[in-house]
């Protein structure tokens, strides 16, 4: 076992609750519940994580009353929910040595009237930046009633068999709204000074403590800084959290800022463990154990954070969606299916009202359908040749091998296909971990990788029972006048070509944006260089910021549609666009490329024709399926040939992975 990882598997006691290890799975909205009731799907999802060995699971949000957020949340405000909650806790306790906490939730002004059937409530009538709605200002009597709702919900959680409760004090929800001068304009005992603004949170803690008794663990989920202009910074939070700790809290689960912050919180743009300092600061001033949160993707990093004293536990939310057996595999040194911080099927799903799933894990949210990640063995062992070792091909290869088939993969370049290029921008560097996972799993399962181009004759010699064509896609060359040959996005992202200082990127979708971000990164100073310059006071802060953000390349993106990055997910698109804007990248929309000539791109804009001068012109106009080999193979092998992934239809990474997985189950 990795030396750092050992620190994850030391037990810890929180009040009367013993945790077998330091890995926690934070509360996350899954969109699995109906009418507030715990569902079979919800239980099956968490049962897999409990089986995988996580020390603490926090489920929620659990609505403390009918104004808390709506029926898509877990209900804990009425005894009618007890049977479902008990079924959840009993199932998870049987599944493994995992402790379960219920997160008690009230959204305040983040709630939507369409979901709760009335106006949302808040300390003051300040419109929500997320919903646009102006909330009802709570009276003192209503405040007292909500505090009692928290206490009654906590008692109900204890009765349902939960091992602890967590009170949601973060992310811009109700307690945060009381604490923040931005949303709390009150002039009574709940507004004004920090002590007054913290009063609601303090009273909630005290009432909850009284309801559950002295030995039952009470946790708060606390933002270490709001990261919102005009709201609380980390220094103010430290003063507030002292009051919360004195009120009777046993542990503090420390996260980052509000949902409306313009500082990225969990996207790939966030450095690993960027907010660990917040957990350390709160641990130091309160003396309470803390949980470190956000962008901690690997057990090695998690263990190192514990070892080095940044906190006492580590939240691994999306990593446990990606691989529910992460703790067990970390103990045993097995390959772990990595979270790649793409947000595509988890965070993006939540914000569009869809159930959470996972790009890299086709099992996630389908536990009822498959039962377990231990796949049933195939009745007949087949020899399967797969042409192409990209995401679709490797997903199929691993699934087939796990089911006992003999798998041979032909890959002329490198395992992972487009993952290498996809991982080139800084915010997608974790994509490389998926490539590494496929390589390790292939070795572990005995998948034979042949490093040359597949031909019909070569495949005939293999005498396969089935052939899978996963040859991916090729760049599209638009039907325009091209006099001077441009570069392709993939060649740039793979570092195969030199790029001049003046650049025009043709195509403003996700790939074009990635190219621009990649070029910016390579024309700005990196984190290590920035730290050095700051440490030695080598330049002024503004000069260092300029060197770190703006870069020296003159970049223009040309897009014929009205929007740049329209195919990027909701929760990450704004980050990419802000980076481009801050760096001074020109983004021309509703602009059609007519011709590419030596040193310039001719475009048709809403104002007429124009010429864009450039040292380098890069095509990022999309992809088309590459499946010419499929027809030749079908002539030989007939119906035993299957075409998957981009070779069948150009899509996104989760489409390719799922296609390979589902084919692997069918054969």
Order of alpha helices (4+ residues) and beta strands (2+ residues): beta-beta-beta-alpha-beta-beta-alpha-beta-alpha-beta-beta-alpha-beta-alpha-alpha-alpha-beta-alpha-beta-alpha-beta-alpha-beta-alpha-alpha-alpha-alpha-beta-alpha-beta-alpha-alpha-beta-alpha-beta-beta-beta-beta-alpha-beta-alpha-alpha-alpha-beta-alpha-beta-beta-beta-beta-beta-beta-alpha-beta-alpha
